[in-house]
């Protein structure tokens, strides 16, 4: 069973969409293995978004991710990474397919409701930024 990290971002949490988003993942057959409500710190943001540091949009991304609570989750299932990315939809909600999380709940390309790992290597790295092995119930 493949694992992936999902973050419900501050805009979706503030909009009271957390339960709806989790339900969509579960309805697609994904299993929730870990979950944490937390406030991201600058240190966690730098570790999680390390490949974006120095890019023109990084400060705006950091400010947004520190602006309110996030929900970090580990989801698992067959082909979990691709299933989650398909369900999330394109980054820009205007381009996201109907019924995807971003089409339903994202405010803009920058405030796009959710993050998901894009590969097995990213998932392995990202999951352990937010969870240790004793917090993952698989």
N, C-alpha and C positions, 0 to 999 in steps of 0.2 A: 504494500500500500504506500503510495507516494504522499509526502507531506509538503505543505506550503505554508508560508506566513501570510496572513492578511492583517492589515491595519484598517480599522474604521477611523477615518480622519475627523478632526474637530468639527468640520462643517456638518457632516452626517450625524455625529453624536449630538451636536447642538440642535439639529433639526429633528431629533427624536426618531431617527431611522434605524437605530442599532438593531432592534428586534426584528424589523422587517428584513434587514440585510442578512442577518443570521438565518432567518427562516428560508430565504431564497437559496442560500448555500446548502442548507439541510435538505431542502426539497429536491436538489440536484444530486442527492445521495452522498454528499460530503459529511464527514464525521468530525465533530469538534473535539480535539484532543487537549487543548489548553486555551485559557482565556484570561485576560487581565485588563482591568480598567486602570489607566495610568495617565500621568502627565509626562510628556516627552521632555527631556532636558537637552541642553545644547550638546552635551557630551554624547548622549544616545543618538541625537540627530546626526552629529558628525560621523559617528560609527556607521549608522544605518545608510546614510546618503553620501558616504565617502567619495564615491565616483563623481559626485556633483559639486564638491567643494571647489571653489574658484570660478565656477561658471556664473554668468551674469544673473541668473535667477536664484542662486543658492540662498542668499539672505532672505529673499521673499518666501522661499520654501521653508526655511528654518523658522521664520517668524510665524508663518501659518501653522506649522506642525506644533509649535509651542503655545499656540493661542488658546488651547482648551484641551479637555480630556480626549484621549484616544482609546480605542479598544484593540488590543493586540490578541491575535488568535492563531492557533495552529490548526489547520484543517487537513484531513487526510481522505484518500480514496483513490480509486483507479484513475490515473491520468489527472490527479488533483490540480496540478499547476495549470494545465491548459483549460480544464473545466472552469477554474476560478477566473482565469483571464478572459475567457469567453463570456462568462456571466457578468464580469465587471464591465465589459464593453470598452470602446475606444476612450482614450484619455479625455478628449473633448466631448462633453455630453451632447453637443449639437451633431456630432458624427456617430454617436453610439447608437447601436441598433435598439429598436423598441423592446422594452421589457428588461433591458440590462440595468444593472445597478446604477451606473453613471447616467444613463438616460433618465432613470426614475428619480435619482436623488442628488446628483452633482449640480453645483451652482455654475461652475465654469471649468475651463481647462486647468486652472491653477487650484481651485477648490473642488476636487474631483471625487470626493466621498470615500474612496478606498485605495489602498495600495495592495499589491500582490507580488510575490516573488515571480521572477521571469524565467527561472531555470532551476534545475536541481541543485546546482552549485550555489546559486543565490539563496535558495530556500534553506540550505544547510547553514550558510553563514548568517542569514537574517534571523532564523528561528532562535539561534543561540545568543543573539543580541538581547532578546526579550525574555527568553525562558531558559532554565536549566533543565537537565534531564528528569529531575524529580517532579517537575511541574507539568510534564507531558504524559498524558494517560493513554498509552497505546498498547 
